[in-house]
């Protein structure tokens, strides 16, 4: 996959990318490869694979959930910026917050934002369990995204506290999620969410299965959650 194919595929889903946006993706790719030599950002550096497995894959939540009305998004455990940065490129008016526990990754992403000319981005160096207790972030966001961060039973506790009631948590997963979804049912409910639907699709070239779980926040998360850092992973709500 390349920039031209990315544009064609997103256009089919109603997302029209301008020349400037395509140039932003190209620059992002260059920076990713350059910085990856200094620090471990991704195991995928071949251009066609980055475009499919990182850029295209990051945009897919917008194929199944309308982003046009959303003002704010927090990307939890963003890593090298996925899916937050590609979504921000596609939807420039989105107020994006990127949360990551590793500061050097945030330094990279600040440089990406600067060189791509992206505005309205905040970078938060914190564990999700700590930031989820902070009034600045708790119950504040229209949308929360997470990609390859943790199992559903743990992820719900890390992410749902950030979603404002009525907002949505968009969970990005690979194949075979049924057992994980069943295991996560209790946590989702306890934390104030309800699974609205699951969208299953394949990447266009590699044909690998992907799933997007759309969880609606129905009520505020009880104040005891999230528990202190490390506890959700050790003692998930099941």
C-alpha positions as CSV (number, residue, x, y, z in Angstrom):
1,X,0.0,0.0,0.0
2,X,1.1,3.6,-0.7
3,X,-0.3,7.1,-0.3
4,X,-2.3,6.9,-3.5
5,X,-3.9,3.6,-2.5
6,X,-4.6,5.0,1.0
7,X,-6.4,7.9,-0.6
8,X,-8.5,5.6,-2.8
9,X,-9.5,3.3,0.1
10,X,-10.4,6.1,2.5
11,X,-12.4,7.8,-0.3
12,X,-14.5,4.7,-0.7
13,X,-15.4,5.1,3.0
14,X,-16.3,8.8,2.6
15,X,-13.0,10.2,4.0
16,X,-11.4,12.4,1.3
17,X,-7.7,13.1,1.9
18,X,-6.1,16.2,0.4
19,X,-2.6,16.5,-1.1
20,X,-1.5,18.2,2.2
21,X,-2.8,15.3,4.3
22,X,-1.0,12.7,2.0
23,X,2.2,14.7,2.5
24,X,1.6,14.6,6.2
25,X,1.4,10.8,6.1
26,X,4.6,10.7,3.9
27,X,6.4,12.9,6.5
28,X,5.1,10.7,9.3
29,X,6.5,7.6,7.7
30,X,9.9,9.3,7.2
31,X,10.1,10.4,10.8
32,X,9.0,7.0,12.1
33,X,11.8,5.2,10.2
34,X,14.4,7.8,11.2
35,X,13.6,7.8,14.9
36,X,13.1,4.0,14.9
37,X,16.9,3.7,14.4
38,X,17.4,5.5,17.7
39,X,14.6,4.0,19.7
40,X,12.2,1.0,19.4
41,X,9.0,2.4,18.1
42,X,7.8,-0.3,15.7
43,X,8.9,-3.7,14.3
44,X,7.3,-2.7,11.0
45,X,9.3,-0.3,8.9
46,X,8.8,-1.4,5.3
47,X,6.8,1.4,3.6
48,X,3.9,-0.7,2.2
49,X,3.4,-2.4,5.5
50,X,3.5,0.8,7.5
51,X,0.8,2.2,5.3
52,X,-1.4,-0.8,5.7
53,X,-0.8,-2.1,9.2
54,X,-0.3,1.3,10.9
55,X,-1.8,4.1,8.8
56,X,-4.8,2.4,7.2
57,X,-5.5,0.3,10.2
58,X,-5.5,3.4,12.5
59,X,-8.1,5.1,10.4
60,X,-10.6,2.1,10.3
61,X,-12.5,3.2,13.5
62,X,-13.8,6.1,11.4
63,X,-15.3,3.7,8.9
64,X,-17.6,2.3,11.5
65,X,-18.2,5.3,13.9
66,X,-19.0,8.8,12.8
67,X,-16.1,11.2,13.8
68,X,-17.7,14.3,12.4
69,X,-19.6,15.2,15.6
70,X,-16.7,14.3,18.0
71,X,-14.7,17.1,19.4
72,X,-12.2,15.3,21.6
73,X,-10.3,12.1,21.6
74,X,-7.8,10.5,23.9
75,X,-5.5,7.8,22.6
76,X,-4.5,5.6,25.5
77,X,-1.1,3.9,25.3
78,X,-0.4,5.5,21.9
79,X,3.1,4.1,21.4
80,X,4.3,5.4,18.1
81,X,1.1,7.4,17.7
82,X,-1.4,4.8,16.5
83,X,-4.3,5.3,16.0
84,X,-4.2,8.9,17.3
85,X,-2.0,10.7,14.8
86,X,-3.5,9.1,11.6
87,X,-7.0,10.0,12.9
88,X,-5.8,13.5,13.7
89,X,-4.4,13.9,10.1
90,X,-7.8,12.8,8.7
91,X,-9.9,14.9,11.1
92,X,-7.8,18.1,11.8
93,X,-10.5,19.7,14.0
94,X,-10.3,16.8,16.5
95,X,-8.8,17.9,19.8
96,X,-6.4,15.0,20.4
97,X,-4.8,13.9,23.7
98,X,-2.1,11.3,23.5
99,X,-1.4,9.4,26.7
100,X,1.7,7.2,27.1
101,X,3.8,6.0,30.1
102,X,7.1,6.3,28.2
103,X,8.3,9.9,27.8
104,X,10.7,9.3,25.0
105,X,7.8,8.1,22.8
106,X,6.1,11.4,23.6
107,X,9.2,13.3,22.6
108,X,9.0,11.6,19.2
109,X,5.3,12.4,18.8
110,X,5.8,16.0,19.8
111,X,8.3,16.2,16.9
112,X,5.8,14.5,14.6
113,X,3.1,17.0,15.5
114,X,5.6,19.9,15.0
115,X,6.8,18.8,11.6
116,X,3.3,17.9,10.3
117,X,1.9,21.2,11.5
118,X,-0.7,19.5,13.7
119,X,-2.4,21.7,16.3
120,X,-4.7,21.1,19.2
121,X,-2.7,18.1,20.5
122,X,-1.9,17.5,24.2
123,X,0.7,15.0,25.3
124,X,0.3,13.4,28.7
125,X,3.2,11.4,30.3
126,X,1.3,9.1,32.7
127,X,0.0,5.7,33.5
128,X,-3.6,5.4,32.5
129,X,-4.5,4.4,36.1
130,X,-3.2,7.7,37.4
131,X,-4.5,10.0,34.6
132,X,-8.0,8.3,34.9
133,X,-8.3,9.7,38.5
134,X,-7.3,13.2,37.4
135,X,-10.3,15.6,37.0
136,X,-8.7,17.1,34.0
137,X,-9.1,13.9,32.0
138,X,-11.8,11.9,33.8
139,X,-15.2,11.8,32.0
140,X,-13.9,14.4,29.6
141,X,-13.7,12.8,26.1
142,X,-16.2,12.1,23.4
143,X,-14.0,9.3,22.1
144,X,-11.3,7.0,23.6
145,X,-9.1,4.7,21.4
146,X,-6.8,1.9,22.3
147,X,-4.9,-0.4,20.0
148,X,-3.0,-3.5,21.2
149,X,-2.7,-2.3,24.8
150,X,-4.2,-5.0,27.0
151,X,-6.9,-7.7,27.3
152,X,-10.5,-6.4,27.3
153,X,-11.0,-7.0,31.1
154,X,-8.0,-4.8,31.9
155,X,-8.5,-2.3,29.0
156,X,-12.0,-1.4,30.2
157,X,-10.6,-0.2,33.5
158,X,-7.8,1.7,31.9
159,X,-9.9,3.5,29.3
160,X,-13.6,3.8,30.3
161,X,-12.9,6.4,33.1
162,X,-11.9,8.9,30.4
163,X,-15.1,8.6,28.3
164,X,-17.8,11.2,29.1
165,X,-21.3,9.6,29.5
166,X,-22.8,9.3,26.0
167,X,-19.3,9.0,24.5
168,X,-17.7,5.9,23.0
169,X,-14.7,3.7,23.6
170,X,-13.4,2.3,20.3
171,X,-11.3,-0.8,20.9
172,X,-9.1,-2.1,18.2
173,X,-8.3,-5.8,18.2
174,X,-7.0,-8.5,16.0
175,X,-8.7,-11.9,15.3
176,X,-10.5,-14.3,17.5
177,X,-11.9,-11.9,20.1
178,X,-15.0,-13.9,21.3
179,X,-13.4,-15.3,24.5
180,X,-11.8,-12.0,25.3
181,X,-15.1,-10.2,24.9
182,X,-16.9,-12.7,27.2
183,X,-14.2,-12.3,29.8
184,X,-14.5,-8.5,29.6
185,X,-18.3,-8.3,29.9
186,X,-18.3,-7.8,33.7
187,X,-15.6,-5.1,33.6
188,X,-17.4,-3.1,30.8
189,X,-20.6,-3.1,32.8
190,X,-19.1,-2.3,36.2
191,X,-17.2,0.6,34.6
192,X,-20.3,2.2,33.1
193,X,-20.1,0.9,29.6
194,X,-22.2,-1.2,27.2
195,X,-20.9,-3.0,24.1
196,X,-23.0,-1.6,21.2
197,X,-21.5,-3.6,18.4
198,X,-18.5,-5.4,17.0
199,X,-17.3,-4.7,13.4
200,X,-15.1,-7.4,11.8
201,X,-13.2,-6.7,8.6
202,X,-9.9,-7.6,6.8
203,X,-7.0,-5.5,5.9
204,X,-7.2,-4.9,2.2
205,X,-3.9,-6.4,1.0
206,X,-2.7,-8.7,3.8
207,X,-6.3,-10.0,4.5
208,X,-5.6,-10.2,8.2
209,X,-8.7,-10.1,10.4
210,X,-9.4,-7.0,12.5
211,X,-12.2,-6.1,15.0
212,X,-13.4,-2.9,16.3
213,X,-15.5,-3.0,19.4
214,X,-17.7,0.0,20.0
215,X,-18.6,0.5,23.7
216,X,-21.0,3.2,24.7
217,X,-20.4,4.9,28.1
218,X,-23.9,4.9,29.7
219,X,-23.0,6.3,33.1
220,X,-20.0,7.6,35.1
221,X,-17.4,5.1,36.2
222,X,-17.6,4.4,40.0
223,X,-15.0,6.5,41.8
224,X,-13.1,3.5,43.1
225,X,-11.9,2.9,39.5
226,X,-9.3,2.9,38.0
227,X,-7.5,1.2,40.9
228,X,-3.8,2.0,41.5
229,X,-1.2,1.4,38.8
230,X,-0.6,-2.2,38.1
231,X,-3.7,-3.6,39.9
232,X,-6.0,-3.9,36.9
233,X,-3.5,-6.1,35.1
234,X,-2.9,-8.2,38.2
235,X,-6.5,-8.5,39.4
236,X,-8.8,-7.8,36.4
237,X,-12.5,-7.4,37.0
238,X,-13.9,-10.8,35.8
